[in-house]
Amino acid sequence: MLSTQTKRISLPKSGVSLFWRENGPEYPCKTILLLHGFPSSSHQYRHLIPLLATRYRVIAPDMPGFGFTETPDDFTYTFDSLADVVEEFLASLSIDKYSVYIFDYGAPVGLRLALRHPDAIEAIITQNGNAHVQGFGDVWAPIKEFWASDNTANDRSKIADSMLNFDITKFQYVNGTPDVDAIAPESYTLDYALLQRPGRREAQLDLFRDYQNNIPLYEKFQAYFRSSQIPLLAIWGKNDVFFIPAGAEAFKKDLPNAVIKLLDAGHFAAESHASLIKEEIFQFLGDEPDIEISYM
C-alpha cells in the first residue's frame, strides 16, 4: 500500500502553521484536494487517501481550528479566512489545477476557491457538501437559533453544550451507518480530543456563527455551476441528518450532467464506504493511470 506522508508548512501571510497529509504516484499526475468537515480533520480521509493515490496526487490539509494545524492568537475564524488559508497553502505548493473533494465545512471553503479561481478547478466531488438551502436537515435548528441570538456568553455556552460534546461528535459518525462497528472509534475520539485544544472551543463557536454567511453565497455558487458547467459528482450518504439527500439532487438544477450517487451511509460516508467512493471517483474522472500500481 502507498504510504501517506504527514507534512507541515509555515504560511507567512496568514501566520498559520498548516498540517497536511499527502500521497500519490512518483510520476506526474493530476491533483485531488480533499477538504474535511466539522468536527474532523484530514484524519477523516485516512482510508480514502491511499486508494485515490494510486492515480492522483492527493492533498488533504487540516483547516484552521481543526486537527494539527496551528494558528496565531489573533486569527479570525470565518469561512472567508479558511478559504484564504487554503488558497495560500495551494499557492505555496504551486498547485494551480486540481479537482476538489468537498465535505461539510469543506464545501463553502472549496466553493469560495472556485469563485476566486474558476479556471483552477477541473472537477468537483461533493460528499455531503451542501450548496442549496434544500440540503439542510432539521438538526440544524439549534445552530439556526444561535444565528438569531445576540451571541452573548450564555448563547455561546448553550450551543457549545449541545454541539461540542463527545456524544454529538460520535453521533455524527455513527448515525445513519448500517454497520456501526465499521466506524473506527478512534475517529470520533480523536476529533473530540482535538476539540479540547486551547482556543478550539471559541474557534468552533465563531465558525458556527459565521456559517450563516455561507447561505447568501449559494446564489453565487449556483451561478458558477451554471456558467462553468463544471463536472460534478455528488456522492451522498443518504442517511445523513445534517445534509439530506435533497441537497445532492439540487445540483441537477444548475448542472444537468451532474452525477448523483446515494449511498447507504451517514454523514461520514468515507468511514464506511471508502472503496466504493474511490471507484465512483475513478469512473467519474475517467483518468487512466500511466503506471498500474497494485496493493501488496
C-alpha positions as a Markdown table, in Angstrom:
| # | Residue | x | y | z |
|---|---|---|---|---|
| 1 | Met | 0.0 | 0.0 | 0.0 |
| 2 | Leu | 1.2 | 3.5 | -0.7 |
| 3 | Ser | 2.4 | 5.3 | 2.4 |
| 4 | Thr | 0.7 | 8.6 | 3.3 |
| 5 | Gln | 3.1 | 11.3 | 4.5 |
| 6 | Thr | 2.3 | 13.9 | 7.1 |
| 7 | Lys | 3.8 | 17.3 | 6.5 |
| 8 | Arg | 3.7 | 20.9 | 7.9 |
| 9 | Ile | 4.3 | 24.3 | 6.3 |
| 10 | Ser | 4.5 | 27.8 | 7.7 |
| 11 | Leu | 2.3 | 30.2 | 5.7 |
| 12 | Pro | 3.8 | 33.7 | 6.1 |
| 13 | Lys | 0.8 | 35.8 | 5.1 |
| 14 | Ser | -1.7 | 34.2 | 7.5 |
| 15 | Gly | 0.8 | 33.2 | 10.1 |
| 16 | Val | -0.7 | 29.7 | 10.1 |
| 17 | Ser | 1.4 | 26.5 | 10.6 |
| 18 | Leu | -0.5 | 24.2 | 8.4 |
| 19 | Phe | -0.5 | 20.4 | 8.8 |
| 20 | Trp | -1.5 | 18.2 | 5.8 |
| 21 | Arg | -1.4 | 14.6 | 4.6 |
| 22 | Glu | -0.2 | 13.7 | 1.1 |
| 23 | Asn | 0.1 | 10.6 | -1.0 |
| 24 | Gly | 0.4 | 9.8 | -4.7 |
| 25 | Pro | 2.4 | 8.2 | -7.5 |
| 26 | Glu | 6.0 | 9.2 | -8.1 |
| 27 | Tyr | 5.2 | 10.1 | -11.7 |
| 28 | Pro | 3.5 | 13.4 | -12.8 |
| 29 | Cys | -0.3 | 13.2 | -12.3 |
| 30 | Lys | -3.4 | 15.3 | -11.6 |
| 31 | Thr | -4.1 | 16.5 | -8.1 |
| 32 | Ile | -7.2 | 16.0 | -5.9 |
| 33 | Leu | -7.6 | 18.3 | -2.9 |
| 34 | Leu | -9.6 | 16.8 | 0.0 |
| 35 | Leu | -11.3 | 19.4 | 2.3 |
| 36 | His | -12.6 | 18.0 | 5.6 |
| 37 | Gly | -15.6 | 18.9 | 7.7 |
| 38 | Phe | -16.6 | 19.6 | 11.3 |
| 39 | Pro | -15.5 | 18.4 | 13.8 |
| 40 | Ser | -12.8 | 16.5 | 12.0 |
| 41 | Ser | -9.5 | 17.0 | 10.1 |
| 42 | Ser | -7.5 | 15.3 | 7.3 |
| 43 | His | -7.7 | 12.2 | 9.5 |
| 44 | Gln | -11.2 | 11.6 | 8.2 |
| 45 | Tyr | -9.6 | 10.7 | 4.8 |
| 46 | Arg | -7.1 | 8.2 | 6.1 |
| 47 | His | -8.9 | 5.4 | 4.3 |
| 48 | Leu | -9.6 | 7.2 | 1.1 |
| 49 | Ile | -6.2 | 8.9 | 0.6 |
| 50 | Pro | -4.2 | 5.8 | -0.3 |
| 51 | Leu | -7.0 | 4.5 | -2.5 |
| 52 | Leu | -7.1 | 7.7 | -4.6 |
| 53 | Ala | -3.3 | 7.9 | -4.6 |
| 54 | Thr | -2.9 | 5.0 | -7.0 |
| 55 | Arg | -3.8 | 7.5 | -9.7 |
| 56 | Tyr | -3.6 | 11.0 | -8.2 |
| 57 | Arg | -1.6 | 13.3 | -6.1 |
| 58 | Val | -3.8 | 13.6 | -3.0 |
| 59 | Ile | -3.5 | 16.6 | -0.7 |
| 60 | Ala | -5.6 | 16.8 | 2.5 |
| 61 | Pro | -4.9 | 19.8 | 4.8 |
| 62 | Asp | -6.2 | 20.4 | 8.3 |
| 63 | Met | -8.0 | 23.7 | 8.1 |
| 64 | Pro | -7.5 | 26.3 | 10.8 |
| 65 | Gly | -9.3 | 25.4 | 14.0 |
| 66 | Phe | -9.1 | 21.7 | 13.3 |
| 67 | Gly | -6.6 | 18.8 | 13.6 |
| 68 | Phe | -3.0 | 19.6 | 14.0 |
| 69 | Thr | -2.9 | 23.0 | 12.2 |
| 70 | Glu | -1.8 | 25.8 | 14.5 |
| 71 | Thr | -2.9 | 29.4 | 14.2 |
| 72 | Pro | -1.8 | 32.8 | 15.6 |
| 73 | Asp | -3.7 | 34.1 | 18.6 |
| 74 | Asp | -5.4 | 36.8 | 16.6 |
| 75 | Phe | -6.6 | 34.5 | 13.8 |
| 76 | Thr | -10.2 | 35.3 | 12.7 |
| 77 | Tyr | -12.3 | 32.2 | 12.3 |
| 78 | Thr | -14.6 | 32.7 | 9.4 |
| 79 | Phe | -15.1 | 30.7 | 6.2 |
| 80 | Asp | -13.5 | 33.5 | 4.2 |
| 81 | Ser | -10.4 | 33.1 | 6.4 |
| 82 | Leu | -10.4 | 29.4 | 6.0 |
| 83 | Ala | -10.5 | 29.8 | 2.2 |
| 84 | Asp | -7.7 | 32.4 | 2.4 |
| 85 | Val | -5.5 | 29.9 | 4.2 |
| 86 | Val | -6.2 | 27.0 | 1.8 |
| 87 | Glu | -5.6 | 29.4 | -1.1 |
| 88 | Glu | -2.3 | 30.4 | 0.4 |
| 89 | Phe | -1.4 | 26.8 | 1.0 |
| 90 | Leu | -2.1 | 25.8 | -2.6 |
| 91 | Ala | 0.0 | 28.7 | -3.9 |
| 92 | Ser | 2.8 | 27.6 | -1.7 |
| 93 | Leu | 2.8 | 24.2 | -3.3 |
| 94 | Ser | 2.4 | 25.8 | -6.8 |
| 95 | Ile | -0.9 | 23.9 | -7.3 |
| 96 | Asp | -2.9 | 25.8 | -9.9 |
| 97 | Lys | -5.0 | 22.9 | -11.3 |
| 98 | Tyr | -6.9 | 20.4 | -9.3 |
| 99 | Ser | -10.1 | 18.5 | -8.6 |
| 100 | Val | -11.7 | 19.2 | -5.2 |
| 101 | Tyr | -13.5 | 16.9 | -2.9 |
| 102 | Ile | -15.7 | 18.9 | -0.6 |
| 103 | Phe | -17.5 | 17.7 | 2.5 |
| 104 | Asp | -19.5 | 19.5 | 5.1 |
| 105 | Tyr | -17.4 | 22.6 | 6.1 |
| 106 | Gly | -15.1 | 21.9 | 3.2 |
| 107 | Ala | -17.9 | 22.8 | 0.8 |
| 108 | Pro | -18.2 | 26.6 | 1.5 |
| 109 | Val | -14.4 | 26.7 | 1.6 |
| 110 | Gly | -13.9 | 24.8 | -1.7 |
| 111 | Leu | -16.6 | 26.7 | -3.5 |
| 112 | Arg | -15.1 | 30.0 | -2.4 |
| 113 | Leu | -11.9 | 28.9 | -4.1 |
| 114 | Ala | -13.9 | 28.0 | -7.2 |
| 115 | Leu | -15.4 | 31.6 | -7.3 |
| 116 | Arg | -12.0 | 33.1 | -6.9 |
| 117 | His | -10.1 | 30.8 | -9.3 |
| 118 | Pro | -12.7 | 29.1 | -11.6 |
| 119 | Asp | -10.1 | 28.0 | -14.1 |
| 120 | Ala | -8.2 | 26.1 | -11.4 |
| 121 | Ile | -11.0 | 23.7 | -10.7 |
| 122 | Glu | -11.1 | 20.7 | -13.0 |
| 123 | Ala | -13.9 | 18.8 | -11.3 |
| 124 | Ile | -15.9 | 18.8 | -8.0 |
| 125 | Ile | -16.7 | 15.7 | -5.9 |
| 126 | Thr | -19.2 | 16.7 | -3.2 |
| 127 | Gln | -19.7 | 14.2 | -0.5 |
| 128 | Asn | -22.5 | 15.6 | 1.7 |
| 129 | Gly | -21.1 | 19.1 | 0.9 |
| 130 | Asn | -24.0 | 21.5 | 0.7 |
| 131 | Ala | -24.7 | 24.4 | -1.7 |
| 132 | His | -28.5 | 24.6 | -1.5 |
| 133 | Val | -31.0 | 25.6 | 1.2 |
| 134 | Gln | -32.9 | 22.3 | 0.4 |
| 135 | Gly | -29.9 | 20.4 | 1.8 |
| 136 | Phe | -30.3 | 21.4 | 5.5 |
| 137 | Gly | -31.7 | 18.8 | 7.8 |
| 138 | Asp | -33.9 | 19.6 | 10.8 |
| 139 | Val | -30.9 | 19.0 | 13.2 |
| 140 | Trp | -29.7 | 22.4 | 12.2 |
| 141 | Ala | -32.3 | 24.0 | 14.4 |
| 142 | Pro | -30.0 | 24.7 | 17.4 |
| 143 | Ile | -27.4 | 26.4 | 15.2 |
| 144 | Lys | -30.1 | 28.4 | 13.4 |
| 145 | Glu | -31.3 | 29.6 | 16.8 |
| 146 | Phe | -27.7 | 30.6 | 17.6 |
| 147 | Trp | -27.6 | 32.6 | 14.4 |
| 148 | Ala | -30.6 | 34.5 | 15.5 |
| 149 | Ser | -29.2 | 35.2 | 19.0 |
| 150 | Asp | -27.2 | 38.1 | 20.3 |
| 151 | Asn | -24.1 | 36.0 | 20.6 |
| 152 | Thr | -23.9 | 36.5 | 24.3 |
| 153 | Ala | -21.7 | 34.4 | 26.6 |
| 154 | Asn | -24.9 | 32.5 | 27.5 |
| 155 | Asp | -25.8 | 31.9 | 23.9 |
| 156 | Arg | -22.3 | 30.6 | 23.1 |
| 157 | Ser | -22.3 | 28.4 | 26.2 |
| 158 | Lys | -25.7 | 26.9 | 25.2 |
| 159 | Ile | -24.6 | 25.9 | 21.7 |
| 160 | Ala | -21.3 | 24.7 | 22.9 |
| 161 | Asp | -23.1 | 22.4 | 25.4 |
| 162 | Ser | -25.3 | 20.9 | 22.6 |
| 163 | Met | -22.8 | 20.7 | 19.7 |
| 164 | Leu | -19.3 | 20.4 | 21.2 |
| 165 | Asn | -19.7 | 17.4 | 23.4 |
| 166 | Phe | -18.4 | 13.8 | 22.9 |
| 167 | Asp | -21.9 | 12.3 | 22.3 |
| 168 | Ile | -22.7 | 14.6 | 19.3 |
| 169 | Thr | -19.2 | 14.1 | 17.9 |
| 170 | Lys | -19.8 | 10.3 | 18.0 |
| 171 | Phe | -23.3 | 10.7 | 16.7 |
| 172 | Gln | -22.1 | 12.4 | 13.5 |
| 173 | Tyr | -20.1 | 9.3 | 12.7 |
| 174 | Val | -22.4 | 6.5 | 13.6 |
| 175 | Asn | -25.9 | 7.9 | 12.9 |
| 176 | Gly | -27.2 | 6.5 | 9.7 |
| 177 | Thr | -24.5 | 3.9 | 9.3 |
| 178 | Pro | -25.9 | 0.4 | 8.9 |
| 179 | Asp | -22.9 | -1.2 | 10.4 |
| 180 | Val | -21.9 | 0.9 | 13.4 |
| 181 | Asp | -19.0 | -1.5 | 14.1 |
| 182 | Ala | -17.4 | -0.4 | 10.8 |
| 183 | Ile | -16.8 | 3.0 | 12.3 |
| 184 | Ala | -13.4 | 3.0 | 14.0 |
| 185 | Pro | -13.8 | 4.6 | 17.5 |
| 186 | Glu | -10.5 | 6.4 | 17.2 |
| 187 | Ser | -12.1 | 8.7 | 14.5 |
| 188 | Tyr | -14.6 | 10.5 | 16.8 |
| 189 | Thr | -12.4 | 10.0 | 19.8 |
| 190 | Leu | -9.5 | 11.9 | 18.1 |
| 191 | Asp | -11.9 | 14.6 | 16.8 |
| 192 | Tyr | -13.2 | 15.2 | 20.3 |
| 193 | Ala | -9.7 | 15.2 | 21.9 |
| 194 | Leu | -8.6 | 17.8 | 19.3 |
| 195 | Leu | -11.6 | 20.0 | 20.1 |
| 196 | Gln | -10.2 | 20.3 | 23.6 |
| 197 | Arg | -7.0 | 22.0 | 22.5 |
| 198 | Pro | -6.6 | 25.6 | 23.7 |
| 199 | Gly | -8.7 | 28.1 | 21.7 |
| 200 | Arg | -10.7 | 25.4 | 19.8 |
| 201 | Arg | -14.0 | 25.9 | 21.7 |
| 202 | Glu | -14.1 | 29.6 | 20.7 |
| 203 | Ala | -12.9 | 28.9 | 17.2 |
| 204 | Gln | -15.7 | 26.4 | 16.7 |
| 205 | Leu | -18.3 | 28.8 | 18.1 |
| 206 | Asp | -17.1 | 31.5 | 15.8 |
| 207 | Leu | -17.4 | 29.2 | 12.8 |
| 208 | Phe | -20.9 | 28.1 | 13.9 |
| 209 | Arg | -21.9 | 31.7 | 14.0 |
| 210 | Asp | -20.3 | 32.5 | 10.6 |
| 211 | Tyr | -21.8 | 29.6 | 8.8 |
| 212 | Gln | -24.9 | 31.7 | 8.2 |
| 213 | Asn | -22.8 | 33.9 | 5.9 |
| 214 | Asn | -22.4 | 30.9 | 3.6 |
| 215 | Ile | -26.1 | 30.9 | 2.7 |
| 216 | Pro | -26.2 | 34.2 | 0.8 |
| 217 | Leu | -23.3 | 32.9 | -1.3 |
| 218 | Tyr | -25.4 | 29.9 | -2.5 |
| 219 | Glu | -26.7 | 32.0 | -5.4 |
| 220 | Lys | -23.2 | 32.8 | -6.4 |
| 221 | Phe | -22.2 | 29.2 | -6.2 |
| 222 | Gln | -25.1 | 28.2 | -8.3 |
| 223 | Ala | -24.4 | 30.9 | -10.9 |
| 224 | Tyr | -20.8 | 29.5 | -11.0 |
| 225 | Phe | -22.3 | 26.0 | -11.7 |
| 226 | Arg | -24.5 | 27.3 | -14.5 |
| 227 | Ser | -21.8 | 29.3 | -16.2 |
| 228 | Ser | -19.0 | 26.8 | -15.8 |
| 229 | Gln | -20.9 | 23.5 | -16.2 |
| 230 | Ile | -18.1 | 22.1 | -14.1 |
| 231 | Pro | -18.1 | 18.3 | -14.0 |
| 232 | Leu | -19.7 | 17.4 | -10.6 |
| 233 | Leu | -20.2 | 14.1 | -8.7 |
| 234 | Ala | -22.5 | 14.3 | -5.7 |
| 235 | Ile | -21.9 | 11.1 | -3.7 |
| 236 | Trp | -24.0 | 11.3 | -0.6 |
| 237 | Gly | -24.6 | 9.4 | 2.5 |
| 238 | Lys | -28.4 | 9.2 | 2.1 |
| 239 | Asn | -29.0 | 8.7 | 5.8 |
| 240 | Asp | -27.2 | 11.9 | 6.8 |
| 241 | Val | -29.5 | 14.0 | 9.0 |
| 242 | Phe | -27.2 | 17.1 | 8.7 |
| 243 | Phe | -27.1 | 17.5 | 4.9 |
| 244 | Ile | -30.0 | 15.5 | 3.5 |
| 245 | Pro | -30.3 | 13.9 | 0.0 |
| 246 | Ala | -32.3 | 16.8 | -1.3 |
| 247 | Gly | -29.1 | 18.8 | -1.2 |
| 248 | Ala | -27.5 | 16.2 | -3.6 |
| 249 | Glu | -30.4 | 16.2 | -6.0 |
| 250 | Ala | -30.4 | 20.0 | -6.1 |
| 251 | Phe | -27.2 | 20.1 | -8.0 |
| 252 | Lys | -29.1 | 18.8 | -11.1 |
| 253 | Lys | -30.9 | 22.1 | -11.4 |
| 254 | Asp | -27.8 | 24.0 | -12.5 |
| 255 | Leu | -25.7 | 21.1 | -13.7 |
| 256 | Pro | -27.9 | 18.7 | -15.7 |
| 257 | Asn | -25.0 | 16.4 | -16.3 |
| 258 | Ala | -24.1 | 16.1 | -12.6 |
| 259 | Val | -23.7 | 12.5 | -11.4 |
| 260 | Ile | -25.8 | 11.8 | -8.3 |
| 261 | Lys | -25.0 | 8.7 | -6.2 |
| 262 | Leu | -26.8 | 8.0 | -2.9 |
| 263 | Leu | -25.0 | 5.6 | -0.5 |
| 264 | Asp | -26.5 | 3.6 | 2.4 |
| 265 | Ala | -24.4 | 5.6 | 4.8 |
| 266 | Gly | -24.5 | 8.5 | 7.2 |
| 267 | His | -22.7 | 11.9 | 7.3 |
| 268 | Phe | -19.1 | 10.5 | 7.3 |
| 269 | Ala | -19.6 | 8.1 | 4.4 |
| 270 | Ala | -15.9 | 7.7 | 3.7 |
| 271 | Glu | -15.5 | 6.0 | 7.1 |
| 272 | Ser | -17.5 | 3.0 | 5.9 |
| 273 | His | -17.6 | 3.3 | 2.1 |
| 274 | Ala | -14.1 | 4.5 | 1.1 |
| 275 | Ser | -13.6 | 1.8 | -1.5 |
| 276 | Leu | -16.9 | 2.4 | -3.2 |
| 277 | Ile | -16.3 | 6.2 | -3.2 |
| 278 | Lys | -12.9 | 5.6 | -4.8 |
| 279 | Glu | -14.5 | 3.5 | -7.6 |
| 280 | Glu | -17.1 | 6.2 | -8.2 |
| 281 | Ile | -14.5 | 8.9 | -8.4 |
| 282 | Phe | -12.3 | 6.9 | -10.8 |
| 283 | Gln | -15.3 | 6.3 | -13.0 |
| 284 | Phe | -16.4 | 9.9 | -12.8 |
| 285 | Leu | -13.0 | 11.4 | -13.6 |
| 286 | Gly | -12.2 | 8.8 | -16.2 |
| 287 | Asp | -8.4 | 9.2 | -15.9 |
| 288 | Glu | -6.3 | 6.1 | -16.5 |
| 289 | Pro | -3.0 | 5.8 | -14.7 |
| 290 | Asp | 0.2 | 6.0 | -16.6 |
| 291 | Ile | 1.5 | 3.2 | -14.5 |
| 292 | Glu | -0.6 | 0.5 | -12.9 |
| 293 | Ile | 0.0 | 0.3 | -9.2 |
| 294 | Ser | -1.0 | -2.7 | -7.2 |
| 295 | Tyr | -1.5 | -3.2 | -3.5 |
| 296 | Met | 0.5 | -5.7 | -1.5 |
